[in-house]
Amino acid sequence: MAKATSPAIEDLFEHIEDAVAALEGGELPLEQALTRYEAGLRAMKQARGILDRYAARLEQVRTDDGASADKADVE
C-alpha cells in the first residue's frame, strides 16, 4: 500500500493565508466561513506537524555533529 504524501509546507501556508483572507473579508455566509475556518485549522495542524519533524531532524543533525566533534577531539 502506498504511503500518502504530505502537501508541501508552502502549499499549506498558502491555504492558511487564503482562509484567513476569506474570513477577514467578512462576506462569507456562516456555513462557508465555518468550512473555511475548519480547513484552515486542518492546514495549520499539518504545517505544525511538518515543522515539528523538521525541528527534530535539525536537532538530530546538531546532536550527530556534536558527537562527531567530541569524537574527533579525543583522537
Phi and psi in degrees as a GROMACS rama.xvg file:
@    title "Ramachandran Plot"
@    xaxis  label "Phi"
@    yaxis  label "Psi"
@TYPE xy
-75.4258  141.039  ALA-2
-79.5813  134.325  LYS-3
-68.5171  138.251  ALA-4
-93.951  147.301  THR-5
-81.3478  147.205  SER-6
-65.3993  156.673  PRO-7
-63.74  144.292  ALA-8
-61.5959  -32.7925  ILE-9
-63.5519  -37.7898  GLU-10
-65.8049  -38.4503  ASP-11
-65.3383  -43.4586  LEU-12
-60.7485  -41.3028  PHE-13
-63.3915  -41.5943  GLU-14
-62.3699  -41.8277  HIS-15
-63.7082  -46.383  ILE-16
-61.2547  -40.3837  GLU-17
-63.488  -42.8093  ASP-18
-63.1487  -43.883  ALA-19
-62.327  -45.5919  VAL-20
-61.0067  -42.39  ALA-21
-64.8136  -40.6447  ALA-22
-70.7144  -38.8134  LEU-23
-68.795  -25.4292  GLU-24
-63.096  -28.038  GLY-25
71.8277  10.9899  GLY-26
-99.7434  -7.97294  GLU-27
-77.5412  141.086  LEU-28
-62.9251  156.537  PRO-29
-53.157  -46.2814  LEU-30
-62.2985  -42.697  GLU-31
-68.0207  -37.9618  GLN-32
-62.0525  -43.5362  ALA-33
-64.0323  -41.7068  LEU-34
-62.3796  -44.3385  THR-35
-64.8638  -40.0562  ARG-36
-61.5289  -47.1529  TYR-37
-61.9314  -42.2461  GLU-38
-63.9284  -40.2263  ALA-39
-62.9048  -40.8893  GLY-40
-64.7315  -40.9002  LEU-41
-61.6645  -43.1583  ARG-42
-63.2872  -39.3425  ALA-43
-63.6767  -41.4227  MET-44
-64.6867  -41.4189  LYS-45
-63.9303  -44.846  GLN-46
-62.5906  -40.8857  ALA-47
-61.5266  -42.1131  ARG-48
-61.6145  -42.2259  GLY-49
-64.7187  -45.3283  ILE-50
-62.3528  -38.0102  LEU-51
-64.0469  -40.4801  ASP-52
-65.5302  -39.929  ARG-53
-61.7717  -43.3518  TYR-54
-61.9421  -41.3162  ALA-55
-64.5582  -40.9745  ALA-56
-62.6111  -44.1988  ARG-57
-62.4066  -41.4427  LEU-58
-63.1736  -39.7296  GLU-59
-64.2738  -41.4505  GLN-60
-62.7917  -44.8519  VAL-61
-62.1094  -41.9546  ARG-62
-64.9956  -44.7158  THR-63
-63.5135  -42.0749  ASP-64
-65.0334  -39.3826  ASP-65
-65.0505  -40.3529  GLY-66
-67.0918  -38.2807  ALA-67
-65.1735  -41.4308  SER-68
-66.0187  -41.9801  ALA-69
-62.707  -41.3474  ASP-70
-65.8069  -40.0248  LYS-71
-66.2108  -34.3291  ALA-72
-65.8009  -31.8294  ASP-73
-74.316  -33.861  VAL-74
